[in-house]
């Protein structure tokens, strides 16, 4: 039996590991200092039992259970926590945890619980080992074929009927991630969330089609439309993902041959779609960006520079900025600069060249051109004429 211990406190991990190794030398014990590290181990090792802490930096132990149970339904979970709050225990039970143990854990209590689950796991493994292996291999094969098919690549004569024959009609759901970092954890989260929600709404599967995109196929159990499923998906992913994402879906499809072309249309559609907000909060990022713009008006204010200040991808930041302010980034900066220039022209004795430099236009001629285009008059005329139009 393979046992995974997940806890960010090294002393707890080591203590649990020693107890298990001494009482059960025949079992393999692996350690993870975070839910993110646990995800990688769950993907690479056939884990049977997980002992996880509740509160850890980043993802919680309960969230780890929730995003993992769809693809690892055979795993038994024991939650270990220093918190006796009923809400945590209730949620752990709802998610299928076998027990909720409070720290410090007595050695005898831990050993008895593992003995109990050991028998349960052994019986299940005997019944399910071959079936699970066959199911896993078939799933990987189906998803690999689906990914090639959706990308309009040659299938080498493989017949699609055994893989999608029970889907006479279906919808496609594409989820795209926006990040330049390693997305293995995000892929794991998305795949599990999409798979579980698809299973709840009907029948289908999910496959990774490139480094930033996953594609789901779903035949709805009830033809109430995709709306509820898409909203649930967005709600769950906003909770778990720390990066921007977007969800694009197709209409009802009945022709298998139409899939590659439909996927191309979905990719094109996604190019003009605003990315969903993510967990750290888009509104706050825009507020910080605006404060930075106002206090650095005299310096160079490019989209790339300001987006880096709030640690966002420039494309996503541009979309988010427009969504929050109602206008484009460049237009907003220009409007703000000219608004400040008008104040200085009305209320100060500064020369026009000095004002231009203070609002970020070192070239006076260029400043005058921009000002006239927006205000309908030159800076000199605006200063002389108190009735000049304002922005």
C-alpha positions as CSV (number, residue, x, y, z in Angstrom):
1,X,0.0,0.0,0.0
2,X,1.3,3.5,-0.9
3,X,0.6,6.2,1.8
4,X,1.0,9.9,1.1
5,X,1.4,12.3,4.0
6,X,0.7,16.0,3.2
7,X,1.6,18.7,5.8
8,X,3.6,21.9,5.7
9,X,5.1,21.3,9.1
10,X,8.2,19.1,8.8
11,X,8.0,17.9,12.4
12,X,4.5,16.6,11.9
13,X,5.4,14.9,8.6
14,X,8.4,13.2,10.1
15,X,6.5,12.1,13.2
16,X,3.7,10.5,11.1
17,X,6.2,8.9,8.8
18,X,8.1,7.3,11.7
19,X,5.0,5.9,13.2
20,X,3.8,4.4,10.0
21,X,7.1,3.0,8.9
22,X,7.6,1.3,12.3
23,X,4.1,-0.2,12.5
24,X,3.8,-1.0,8.8
25,X,7.2,-1.6,7.3
26,X,5.6,-3.4,4.3
27,X,4.0,-0.1,3.1
28,X,5.6,2.7,1.2
29,X,5.3,6.2,2.7
30,X,5.9,9.3,0.6
31,X,5.8,12.9,1.8
32,X,4.6,16.3,0.5
33,X,5.1,19.6,2.1
34,X,2.2,21.3,0.2
35,X,-1.0,20.4,-1.7
36,X,0.8,21.4,-4.9
37,X,3.6,18.9,-4.2
38,X,0.9,16.3,-3.4
39,X,-0.7,16.9,-6.8
40,X,2.5,15.9,-8.6
41,X,2.8,12.7,-6.5
42,X,-0.8,11.8,-7.1
43,X,-0.2,12.1,-10.8
44,X,3.0,9.9,-10.8
45,X,2.3,7.3,-8.1
46,X,-0.5,4.9,-7.4
47,X,-1.5,6.3,-4.0
48,X,-3.9,4.3,-1.9
49,X,-4.2,6.4,1.3
50,X,-3.6,10.2,1.9
51,X,-3.2,11.8,5.3
52,X,-3.6,15.6,4.9
53,X,-3.5,18.6,7.1
54,X,-6.3,21.2,6.6
55,X,-4.8,24.6,6.6
56,X,-1.6,25.1,4.6
57,X,-0.3,28.0,2.5
58,X,-2.0,28.2,-0.8
59,X,-4.5,25.4,-1.3
60,X,-6.1,23.8,1.7
61,X,-6.2,20.1,2.4
62,X,-10.0,20.0,1.8
63,X,-9.5,21.7,-1.5
64,X,-6.9,19.1,-2.4
65,X,-9.5,16.4,-1.7
66,X,-12.2,18.1,-3.7
67,X,-10.1,18.6,-6.9
68,X,-8.6,15.1,-6.7
69,X,-11.5,12.8,-6.0
70,X,-12.8,12.9,-9.5
71,X,-9.7,11.3,-11.0
72,X,-8.6,9.4,-7.9
73,X,-11.9,8.1,-6.6
74,X,-10.3,5.0,-5.1
75,X,-8.1,6.9,-2.7
76,X,-9.0,6.9,1.0
77,X,-8.5,10.2,2.8
78,X,-7.8,11.0,6.5
79,X,-7.8,14.6,7.5
80,X,-5.4,15.7,10.3
81,X,-6.0,19.1,11.8
82,X,-5.2,21.3,14.8
83,X,-8.6,22.9,14.4
84,X,-11.7,21.3,16.0
85,X,-14.2,23.6,14.1
86,X,-17.3,21.6,13.2
87,X,-17.4,23.2,9.8
88,X,-14.0,21.7,8.8
89,X,-15.0,18.2,10.0
90,X,-18.4,18.5,8.3
91,X,-16.8,19.5,5.0
92,X,-14.3,16.6,5.3
93,X,-17.1,14.1,5.7
94,X,-19.0,15.6,2.8
95,X,-15.9,15.1,0.6
96,X,-15.7,11.5,1.6
97,X,-12.9,11.6,4.2
98,X,-12.7,8.4,6.3
99,X,-11.8,10.3,9.5
100,X,-11.0,13.7,10.9
101,X,-8.2,13.4,13.5
102,X,-7.1,16.3,15.8
103,X,-3.4,17.1,16.5
104,X,-1.5,15.9,18.4
105,X,-2.4,12.4,17.1
106,X,-1.9,9.5,19.4
107,X,0.2,6.8,17.8
108,X,-2.3,4.1,18.7
109,X,-5.1,6.0,17.2
110,X,-3.2,6.5,13.9
111,X,-2.1,2.8,13.8
112,X,-5.7,1.6,14.4
113,X,-7.1,3.8,11.7
114,X,-4.5,2.7,9.1
115,X,-5.1,-1.0,10.1
116,X,-8.8,-0.5,9.5
117,X,-8.3,1.1,6.1
118,X,-5.6,-1.4,5.1
119,X,-8.1,-4.2,5.1
120,X,-10.6,-2.1,3.1
121,X,-8.0,-1.1,0.6
122,X,-6.7,-4.6,0.1
123,X,-10.1,-6.0,-0.6
124,X,-10.9,-3.2,-3.1
125,X,-7.6,-3.5,-4.8
126,X,-8.1,-7.2,-5.4
127,X,-11.5,-6.6,-7.0
128,X,-10.5,-3.5,-8.9
129,X,-6.9,-3.6,-9.8
130,X,-7.3,-5.0,-13.3
131,X,-10.4,-3.0,-14.0
132,X,-8.7,0.2,-12.8
133,X,-5.6,-0.5,-15.0
134,X,-7.8,-1.2,-18.0
135,X,-10.0,1.9,-17.4
136,X,-6.9,4.1,-16.9
137,X,-5.3,2.9,-20.1
138,X,-8.5,3.3,-22.1
139,X,-9.0,6.8,-20.7
140,X,-5.4,7.9,-21.7
141,X,-5.9,6.4,-25.2
142,X,-9.3,8.0,-25.7
143,X,-8.0,11.4,-24.6
144,X,-4.9,11.2,-26.8
145,X,-7.0,10.3,-29.8
146,X,-9.5,13.0,-28.9
147,X,-6.8,15.6,-28.7
148,X,-5.3,14.6,-32.1
149,X,-8.8,14.5,-33.6
150,X,-9.7,18.0,-32.3
151,X,-6.4,19.4,-33.6
152,X,-7.2,18.0,-37.0
153,X,-4.2,15.7,-37.0
154,X,-3.9,12.3,-38.7
155,X,-5.4,9.5,-36.7
156,X,-3.6,6.8,-38.6
157,X,-6.8,5.0,-39.6
158,X,-8.1,4.6,-36.0
159,X,-11.8,4.2,-35.9
160,X,-13.5,6.8,-33.6
161,X,-16.6,4.9,-33.0
162,X,-15.4,2.9,-30.0
163,X,-14.3,6.1,-28.3
164,X,-17.2,8.5,-29.0
165,X,-19.9,6.1,-30.3
166,X,-22.1,6.7,-27.2
167,X,-22.2,10.4,-28.0
168,X,-24.6,10.9,-30.9
169,X,-24.8,14.5,-29.9
170,X,-22.6,16.6,-27.6
171,X,-21.2,20.0,-26.8
172,X,-17.5,21.0,-26.7
173,X,-16.1,23.2,-23.9
174,X,-12.7,24.7,-24.3
175,X,-10.9,26.2,-21.3
176,X,-7.8,28.3,-21.9
177,X,-5.2,29.4,-19.4
178,X,-3.2,32.6,-19.6
179,X,0.3,32.3,-18.0
180,X,3.9,32.0,-19.0
181,X,4.7,29.7,-16.0
182,X,4.6,26.0,-15.7
183,X,0.9,25.0,-15.8
184,X,1.0,21.4,-14.7
185,X,-0.8,22.1,-11.4
186,X,-3.4,24.3,-13.2
187,X,-3.9,21.5,-15.8
188,X,-4.5,19.0,-13.0
189,X,-7.0,21.3,-11.3
190,X,-8.9,22.2,-14.5
191,X,-9.0,18.5,-15.7
192,X,-10.4,17.4,-12.3
193,X,-13.0,20.2,-12.0
194,X,-14.2,19.8,-15.6
195,X,-14.4,16.0,-15.4
196,X,-16.3,16.0,-12.1
197,X,-18.8,18.7,-13.3
198,X,-19.3,16.9,-16.7
199,X,-20.0,13.6,-14.9
200,X,-22.6,15.4,-12.8
201,X,-24.3,17.0,-15.8
202,X,-24.1,14.1,-18.1
203,X,-21.5,11.9,-19.8
204,X,-18.2,12.9,-21.4
205,X,-14.5,13.4,-20.9
206,X,-11.7,16.0,-20.9
207,X,-8.3,16.1,-22.8
208,X,-5.4,18.4,-22.9
209,X,-4.9,19.7,-26.4
210,X,-1.9,22.0,-25.9
211,X,0.1,23.5,-23.1
212,X,-2.6,26.1,-22.3
213,X,-5.8,24.6,-23.4
214,X,-8.1,21.7,-22.4
215,X,-11.1,20.5,-24.3
216,X,-14.1,18.8,-22.8
217,X,-16.8,16.8,-24.6
218,X,-20.2,16.5,-22.9
219,X,-23.5,14.9,-23.7
220,X,-25.9,16.5,-21.3
221,X,-28.2,14.2,-19.3
222,X,-31.0,16.8,-19.6
223,X,-31.2,19.2,-22.5
224,X,-31.5,22.3,-20.2
225,X,-28.6,23.9,-22.1
226,X,-25.0,24.4,-21.1
227,X,-25.6,27.6,-19.1
228,X,-25.7,26.0,-15.6
229,X,-22.7,23.8,-16.3
230,X,-20.6,26.7,-17.6
231,X,-21.5,28.9,-14.6
232,X,-20.6,26.1,-12.2
233,X,-17.3,25.6,-14.0
234,X,-16.4,29.3,-13.8
235,X,-17.4,29.5,-10.2
236,X,-15.2,26.5,-9.2
237,X,-12.2,27.6,-11.2
238,X,-12.3,31.2,-9.9
239,X,-12.0,29.6,-6.5
240,X,-9.1,27.3,-7.2
241,X,-7.0,29.0,-10.0
242,X,-4.6,31.8,-9.4
243,X,-4.2,32.7,-13.0
244,X,-6.6,34.2,-15.7
245,X,-8.7,31.7,-17.7
246,X,-11.5,31.7,-20.1
247,X,-14.3,29.3,-21.1
248,X,-15.5,28.9,-24.7
249,X,-18.2,26.5,-25.7
250,X,-19.9,25.2,-28.9
251,X,-23.5,24.7,-29.8
252,X,-25.0,21.2,-29.9
253,X,-23.0,19.1,-32.4
254,X,-24.2,15.9,-34.1
255,X,-21.6,15.5,-36.9
256,X,-18.2,14.1,-35.7
257,X,-16.5,15.4,-38.8
258,X,-17.3,19.0,-37.8
259,X,-15.3,18.8,-34.6
260,X,-11.8,20.0,-36.0
261,X,-13.4,23.0,-37.7
262,X,-15.5,23.8,-34.6
263,X,-12.4,23.8,-32.4
264,X,-10.7,26.3,-34.8
265,X,-13.7,28.6,-34.5
266,X,-13.6,28.3,-30.7
267,X,-9.9,29.2,-30.7
268,X,-10.6,32.2,-32.8
269,X,-13.6,33.3,-30.7
270,X,-11.4,33.1,-27.6
271,X,-9.0,35.7,-29.0
272,X,-11.7,38.4,-28.5
273,X,-13.1,37.1,-25.2
274,X,-12.1,38.7,-21.9
275,X,-10.4,36.4,-19.5
276,X,-12.3,35.6,-16.3
277,X,-11.1,37.2,-13.0
278,X,-8.9,35.0,-10.9
279,X,-8.6,34.3,-7.2
280,X,-6.3,37.3,-6.2
281,X,-8.8,39.8,-7.5
282,X,-8.8,41.8,-10.7
283,X,-10.4,45.0,-9.3
284,X,-7.6,45.5,-6.8
285,X,-5.0,45.1,-9.6
286,X,-6.7,47.9,-11.6
287,X,-6.9,50.2,-8.6
288,X,-3.2,49.8,-7.9
289,X,-2.4,50.4,-11.6
290,X,-4.4,53.6,-11.6
291,X,-2.7,54.8,-8.5
292,X,0.7,54.1,-10.1
293,X,-0.3,55.9,-13.3
294,X,-1.4,59.0,-11.4
295,X,1.8,59.2,-9.3
296,X,4.1,58.5,-12.3
297,X,2.5,60.6,-15.0
298,X,5.7,62.3,-16.0
299,X,7.4,58.9,-16.8
300,X,6.9,56.5,-19.6
301,X,3.7,54.6,-19.1
302,X,3.5,51.6,-21.4
303,X,1.0,48.8,-21.1
304,X,3.9,46.4,-20.5
305,X,5.4,48.5,-17.7
306,X,2.2,49.1,-15.8
307,X,1.0,45.5,-16.1
308,X,4.3,44.3,-14.7
309,X,3.8,46.6,-11.7
310,X,0.6,44.5,-10.8
311,X,2.2,41.2,-11.9
312,X,-0.3,40.5,-14.7
313,X,0.1,39.4,-18.2
314,X,-0.2,42.5,-20.5
315,X,-2.9,41.0,-22.7
316,X,-5.0,40.0,-19.7
317,X,-4.3,43.3,-17.9
318,X,-5.4,45.2,-21.0
319,X,-8.7,43.3,-21.2
320,X,-9.3,43.7,-17.4
321,X,-8.5,47.4,-17.5
322,X,-11.0,48.0,-20.3
323,X,-13.6,46.0,-18.5
324,X,-13.2,47.9,-15.3
325,X,-12.7,51.5,-16.7
326,X,-14.8,51.3,-19.8
327,X,-11.9,52.3,-22.1
328,X,-8.6,51.2,-23.4
329,X,-5.4,51.7,-21.4
330,X,-3.7,54.1,-23.9
331,X,-6.9,56.3,-24.1
332,X,-7.2,56.3,-20.3
333,X,-3.6,57.5,-19.8
334,X,-3.9,60.1,-22.5
335,X,-7.1,61.5,-21.0
336,X,-5.6,61.6,-17.5
337,X,-2.5,63.4,-18.7
338,X,-4.5,66.0,-20.6
339,X,-6.9,66.5,-17.7
340,X,-3.8,67.3,-15.5
341,X,-2.4,69.5,-18.2
342,X,-5.6,71.6,-18.2
343,X,-5.5,72.0,-14.5
344,X,-1.9,73.3,-14.7
345,X,-2.8,75.6,-17.6
346,X,-5.6,77.1,-15.6
347,X,-4.0,77.2,-12.1
348,X,-0.3,77.7,-12.6
349,X,2.2,80.0,-14.3
350,X,4.3,77.2,-15.6
351,X,5.4,77.4,-19.2
352,X,3.7,75.1,-21.7
353,X,7.0,73.2,-22.2
354,X,7.2,72.6,-18.4
355,X,3.6,71.4,-18.3
356,X,4.1,69.1,-21.2
357,X,7.1,67.5,-19.4
358,X,5.2,67.1,-16.1
359,X,2.4,65.2,-17.8
360,X,4.6,62.9,-19.7
361,X,5.2,64.7,-23.1
362,X,8.9,65.8,-23.4
363,X,8.2,66.8,-27.0
364,X,6.2,70.1,-26.8
365,X,5.1,69.9,-30.4
366,X,3.7,66.4,-29.9
367,X,2.0,67.5,-26.7
368,X,0.3,70.4,-28.6
369,X,-0.9,68.1,-31.4
370,X,-2.4,65.6,-28.9
371,X,-4.0,68.5,-26.8
372,X,-5.6,70.1,-29.9
373,X,-6.9,66.8,-31.1
374,X,-8.6,66.1,-27.8
375,X,-9.6,69.6,-26.6
376,X,-10.2,71.3,-29.9
377,X,-7.7,74.1,-29.3
378,X,-4.0,74.6,-28.6
379,X,-2.7,74.7,-25.0
380,X,-2.0,78.5,-25.4
381,X,-5.6,79.1,-26.6
382,X,-7.0,77.0,-23.8
383,X,-5.0,79.1,-21.2
384,X,-6.3,82.3,-22.7
385,X,-9.9,81.2,-23.2
386,X,-11.7,80.2,-20.0
387,X,-14.6,78.9,-22.1
388,X,-12.5,76.4,-23.9
389,X,-14.1,72.9,-24.0
390,X,-13.0,70.4,-21.3
391,X,-12.6,66.7,-21.7
